[in-house]
Amino acid sequence: MTRRASAGATRAGKIRASLDHPVVDSDGHMIEFVPAIIDYVRQVAGPAMVERYVAFLKGGPAHSFEVAGERRATGWHGMTPAERLAKRVIRPSYAVFPARNTRDRATAMMPALLRARLDELGIDFLILYPTLGIHLLRHPDDELRRAGCRAINLLHADLYREHADRMTPAAIIPMHTPAEAIAELDFTVKTLGYKVAMIAGGVSRPVAELRERAPDLARHGLWVDSLGLESAYAYDPVWARCVELGVAATAHSGAMGWGARNSTTNFTYNHIGHFAAAGEAFCKALVLGGVTRRFPTLNFAFLEGGAGWAVHLYNSLVEHWEKRNRRRIEHELDARHIDAALLSELADRYGPGQIKRHRDALATRGGMLYEPVEREAIDDWAAAGVKRAEDVRDRFVPNFYFGCEADDRMTAIAFNPKMNHLGARLQPIFGSDIGHFDVADIRDVLVEAYELVEDGLIDADDFRDFTFTNVVQLHGRANPDFFTGTTVAAAAAKVLRSRRRA
C-alpha cells in the first residue's frame, strides 16, 4: 500500500503514514451556507416556497430576525420559560458549529478547502452528510420537506462534483411516504449521480384518534413509525429500490423530544444518547419486522450513535429469543400448564396466610386474575423467520453498520466476540463528525480514533476494519463501482474481491 506523499506534517498524518490501508471517513458533516440553499429553493419551487423555507429556518433552534428594526426571536427562543413548560417545547440545539476555530468552520463549508486539508487530517476519502438537511427530514409540511430536500441535493451535487475522487455527499431522502422516498432516490441516483442515500430512520406521525378528536393538539400526541414494524405504509418498495439502485440505506436520525428527552432547559439532557435511541428503534423494527429477512443483500447504517447500543440490542435479541420463542411460550409459559394440585399442596405446606385464605383461587391460573396467552399472537419472531439463535445473528450482523465517533471507547466492544452471543463481531464504521461542536480541532479526529489501538482496546486488524474495510463493504456490497475513480479504488477493490472469495 502506497502511503500518501504529503502525509506526516501532523500527528494524524503520521498515523496515516504508518498504516497499510487507507482511511475512509463514513460520516463527516458539511455546514450549509443558507443563502446558497435559498437560491436553489427558488429554482426548485419559486419565491413563495422561499418564504416558507425562510420561515422554517426562523422557527428553528437558534434563529432570530428583524421586524421593523426590532430583533425578535422565534420558536423556543421566543417563549417565556412558563410557555415552554406549558407547551413542553424542548430545549433545542445551540452553539453547534466551530466559531473561534474559524478555519475548521470554513473547511466544513468549502469543498476545495476541505480537499486541501484531507492529507493533514489523515483521511483518504470522505463521505459527507448535511446538517440542516437532517432537520428537513423531520418536517411535517410535505411540500416544504420535498422542495427543501431537492434544493439541497441539487446544491451539493454541484458543489462536490469536481471533488469526487476524494469525497462524496449523501443525498437527503425524505421518508414520510414510500412514494416521496422513491422519487428522490430515483432523481438523486439516476439524474444527479449520488452514491449515498441518507434516510430518516423513523417518522413521527400523529395518533389517528387524537388527530380526529383534537386536531389542534395532534402534534402533542405523536408516535414514531420506525418503517419496518407496524408502519403506516409498506416500505418494502423503498428497500427494493435501494437494492435496484445499488445504494445502502444510511439513517441519520435523532430522538430529541422522544420519551424522557424532553427537557425545556437542558440541551445536554436531551442530546445524550438520542442518536443511539433512534438507531435502536429503527434497527429493532428492521429485524423483527422481517426486513433483513426479505432483503438479505441490503445494507443499513445507523450513524453517529456509536456501537454500544448495538451490542446491547444484538445480545438482548438473542436472549429474548431464547426466553420467548414460540416453543418456550407454548410449552413452559402458558398458564394452562400449571399443576393446580401441586400448587395447592405447596401452598398448604409453605404458603403465608394471605395466600391460604384464598386457596381456591390457586386452581385458576395460579391465582392471577388475568394471564392470557393469545394463540394467534405468541410468536414475535414470525416475520423475521427466526427458528434458532443463529437466525437472529444472521438477520442482524451482516446487514448492519454502526457509525462511531473517534472518541467513543464503546466501539471496542463491538469487535470483541467474547462479548457477543455466538462469537459475533459487529461492524462499526469510523465517522469523524467534522463540522460539529464535538470536534474541537479536525486534525485530532484520527488521533483520537487511534487511541483505541494505543490503549490496547482494539488491535491493528480491528482498526483497519473500523476505518476502512467495514465502510467499503457497507457501500461496495451495494455498488461494486462505488469507489471507482477515487483515490482508494485499488485498495477497495481488493477488499471486495476478498469478500466475494470468502
Secondary structure, DSSP 8 states (H G I E B T S, - for coil): ----TTTTSSHHHHHHHH-SS--EEEEEE----HHHHHHHHHHHH-HHHHHHHHHHHHTSTT-EEEETTEEEE-GGGGS-HHHHHHHT------S-S-SS-HHHHHHHH-HHHHHHHHHHHT-SEEEEE-SHHHHHTT-S-HHHHHHHHHHHHHHHHHHHGGGTTTEEEEEEE--SSHHHHHHHHHIIIIIT---EEEE-S-EEEE-HHHHHH-GGGGGGSEEEE-SSSS-SS--HHHHHHHHHHT--EEE----TTSTT---SS-HHHHHTTHHHHHHHHHHHHHHHTTHHHH-TT--EEE-SS-SHHHHHHHHHHHHHHHHHSHHHIIIII-GGG--HHHHHHHHHHH--HHHHTTGGGGGTGGG-S-----GGG--TTTTTT--SHHHHHHHHTTTEEEEE-TT-TTHHHHT-TTTSGGG----EEE---TTSTT-S-GGGHHHHHHHHHHTTSS-HHHHHIIIIIHHHHHHHTT-TTTTTTSTTHHHHHHHHHHHHH-
